[in-house]
Amino acid sequence: MADRRLQVFHAAAKHLSFTKAAEALFMTQPAVTFQIKQLEEHFNTRLFDRGHGRIALTPAGDIVLDYAERILGLSAELDTRLKEMTGQVGGPLLVGASMTIAEFLLPRVLGEFKSAFPRVQPRLVVANSETVENRVAEHTLDLGFIEAPSHLPALSSEVCAEDELRALCAPGHPLARLKSASARQLAPHAYISRESGSGTREVTDRYFEEHGVKPEELKVVMELGSLEAIKGLVSTGLGFAVMSRATVAKEIELAQLVAVPLAPRLMRKLRWSTRASAFARGWSTPSSSSRADACAPSRSAERHAPSHTGTHFEPGPDP
């Protein structure tokens, strides 16, 4: 219901890039430029300073951004309230999730959610935690599942599960003989890390620092954004990685990889995050309690995914 020009302006202002705004909104760059130009003509003032391949908000642009955030939030809230009143819970639900959560939590949850709300069309976008929460803030995702605390004050987040991270290595690796491994024991070994912006990367970096290992002390041989690529490299014996225990359950069962518990254990909280005002695009379930139900899998799924109330993300017993 909100003016499309405001939505486009909001994305451009958050990214400070017409190109990135176009990518986030699935538009062409000329279309974004056209919408911004129309808005500037409407207000009869420039909203962006353009030069040297960069854009920056003008004082007028700062004012428009403040109002755009409130208008978009109120528009979404209005649609939500009316749909709650009429019982017409439906339409697209744009969900973003980190790779770990997307592959090992959401498929079953989204299947059960779709059964409960057949008129809703969930659409899943997979990216690292930083990208997911940025897109929620930009109104291009309604709901995001992330692996680390949110860093954006405009978002409201809630813990929906707890997950354990372990040191992953090949069966022939020296670490495989250990019953548990401290940060200091891991530091001398070649390390395959997640990419910057990953929730797993943020949590593990903090864990190492808290236990006396500075980032420069780690022997990082490669940074990767793919879980399967990391598992493949680890299986060659190149080095170890720190990953969610749930992501390697199959490989452990087949004795292809070994997951060594960290000492002390490394537990993290998985969160779902939305804008503090309301879901974008005017969609929401009827109440916060129903959103909690949507996040929580059934009893039959608890071995594979966490419940909203904070159960562990358990793949099954240790081999």
N, C-alpha and C positions, 0 to 999 in steps of 0.2 A: 504493500500500500504506500510505502514511503517513496518519495520522488527518486526516480532512478538516478538523476543527476547527483543527488546527495550521496547515494550509495557509491557511485563512481568517484566522486570527490573524496569521500571518506577513505576509500582504499588507496587513492593516490597520495593523500596526505599522510597516511600511516606508513606507506612504503617510501614516500618522497621519490617516486619513480612511476612514470606513466607505463613503462614496459612491465614492471612487476605488478602494478595494479591490473593491467590487462590480463596477465597470466593468472592472477588470483581470481578474477571475475570471469575467466574464460571468454574474453573479448579480444578484439584486435586493438592494437595501439591507436590507430586512427579513430576508432570508435570512442576510446577513452578520451582522446584529445578533443573530439567533437562535443562530448558531454560536458567536459570542463569548460570549453569555450562558451557553450550555451549558458552555463551557470554564471560565468563571469559577465556575459552580456545581460543576464537577468538582473544582477546586482550592480551592473555598470561600474565594475572595479576589477582589478587584477587580484586573483586569489593566490597565484604562484609567481615567484620570480624565476625566470628561466635564463640560464646562461652557462656556458662551458660544459654542456652535457649534463647539468644538474638542475634540480628544481628545489625551491624553498618556499615555505609559506610566507605570504605577506601578513602584515598586521590584520588586514581584513580576513585573510585565510584562516588565521588563528581563531578569530571570532566565529567564522562559519563552521570550523571543525568542532568547536565546543557545542554549538547548537545542533550540528549534524549528529553527534553522538547521542544527544538527548532525544532528538526527533526520531532517529532510527530505533532507539530503545523503546520509546513510547508507542511507535507504530507497531512494533512486534508485540508489545504488551497488549495493545488494543485487540489485535487479531486473536491473540491467545485467549483473552477474557471472553470474547464473543464465541469462539469455538468451544470453550468450556461450557458456556451457557446453553449452547444448542446441541452439545454432544457430538459435534462434527470434528473429531480428532482425526486429522488426515493431512495429506500433502507430503512434500519431500522433507526428510530429516537428514541434513548433511552432517555426517559424523567423521571426525578425524581421529586417528589413533597412531601411536608409535608402532613400530614393526612388531615388537614383542607382544603387545596387547592385541594388535590386529590379527596376528596369526594364531595366538593361543588362548585368547579370551573371547573376542567378539563374535566369531562365527556362530557359536552355539547361542550366545546371548541374543544376537540379532535375529536368529531364527525363531527363538521363543517370543521375542518382542513383536516380530511380524505376525505371529499367530494371535497374539493378544490385541494388536492394533492393525488389522488387515488393510485399512485405508491409508496407512502411512507407508511411504516409500523410502526406506533408509538407503543412503548412498555413502559408501565408505571411501575416505581418502587416507592413504597411508603415507606418513612422513615422520621425521624425528620430532621429539617433544617440543622443541623450540618453534619449529615451523607450525605445528598443530596449534599451539596456544596463540601464536601471532595471527593465524587465520581466523580463530574464534574471535579475537579482539577486533579483527577487520570486518566482521559480519559476513565472511565468506564460508564459515562453518557454524553450525548451530551448537555443536557439542564436541568436546575434545577429550580424549583419554591420553594422559601423559604419565611419564615414569618418574618425574621429579616435581618438587614444589613449583607452583606457578610464580613467575616473576613479574606478572602484570597486574597492577592494582585494580584495573577495570574488570578483571575476571573473578568469578567466585568458584572455588574448587572444593571438592569433598573427597575424602579417602574412600575408595571402594574395594580395596584389596591390599594384601601384603604379599610380597614376593621375596624369595631368597636368591641372592647371587652367589655363584661359586666359581672357582678357578677351573677352567676347562683345559684339558690337555690330552695328548695322544696316549694310548696305553703304555708305550715305550718311553715316555718322557720321564725324567727324574722326579717331577712333582707327583706323578701317578702313584708312587710308593708311599706318599704321606697320607696319614689319616685326616690331617687338617694342615692348613698353611697360613702363616702370618704374612702381613704386608712385607716385612723384612725378608722372609724366606722367598717371596715371589720376586722381589726387586732385581736379583742378579740374572734372572731368566729373560729371554726374548719375549716381548709382550706385543700381542696383536690387539689394537684398541679400536673402539667404536669412534665414529667421526665426531667432530666438534658440533654441538647442538643436540646431540643425543642425550636423552635422560639417563641412560645407562652410563655414558661417559661422565656426566656430571656427578652421579652418585659414586662411581668408582674413584674418580679423581679426588673427591672429598674424603673418601674412606682411606686412601693411601696417605693423604696429607695428615689426617687425624691420627694416623698410626706411624708417623715419623718418616714417611717416604715422600720426598718432594717430587713434583712432576718430572724435573730434569734428571732424577735418579732412575727413572723407569727406562728400560731398554726397548723403546717402542720401535718395532721393525716395520709396522704398517698400520694405517688407519683405514677402516672400511665401514661402509654404511649398510652392508648386507649381512644378515644373520647367517645365511647359507654359505656365503663366501668365507666368513670368519670360521665357521665350523669346518669347511673344506680345508682351509689353510692349517688350522690347528691339527687336523687329522694327519697332516704330512709330517708333524713333529717340528714345524718351524718355530713354534713358541706356544705360549699359553694365552688365553683370553679370559675375561670375566664376563659371565653371561647368566641370564636367568636360568635357574635349574629346570624350569618348566620347558624351556626351549630345546633342551637336549635329552629329554626323557627317552625318545626312541633310540638315539645313538648310544646312550648308556646301556639300554636294554640289550642292544645288539653288540655291546662291547667294542664299539668303534671309537668311543671317547670315554674319558674319565672326568667326573666332576668332583673336585676336591673342596670340601667345606672350608670356608675362611675362618680364621681364629683371631679375634672374635667373629661370630657370624655376621654376615652383611645382609641385613633385611632392609627393604625399602617399601614405601607405601605407594601404591598406584592410585591415581586420582582421575576423576572426571571433572571437567571444567566447562563453565558457560560464562557468558557475560553476566554481570551482577544484576542487570535489569530484567532480562528475559531472554528466551531463545530468539535467535535471528530468524528472519523470514516468516515470523508470525506463527511458528509451530511450537506447541508444547503439549505434554501430557496433562491431564486434568489437575494434577497436584504434585507437590514435591514428593509425596509418598509413592505415587505411581512411578515417578522417575526413579526412585530408589528401587522399586520392584523391577523396573526395566533393566537396571544395572545388575541386579542379582540373578544368577542362574538358578535353575532348579536343583534339588538335591541330587538328581542323577548326574548333574554337570559339575558338582563340586570338586571332583577329582581333577578336572581340567581347567576350571576357571574359578576366580574368587567371588564370594558374595559381597553385596554392598555393605554388609556389616563388618567386614574386615577379616574374613577367613584367610588362611594362607593359600597361596597360589601353588597347590600341590600337584605334581605330575604322577605321584605314586610313590611307593616305598623305594628306598635305596636298594640297588642291586647287591 
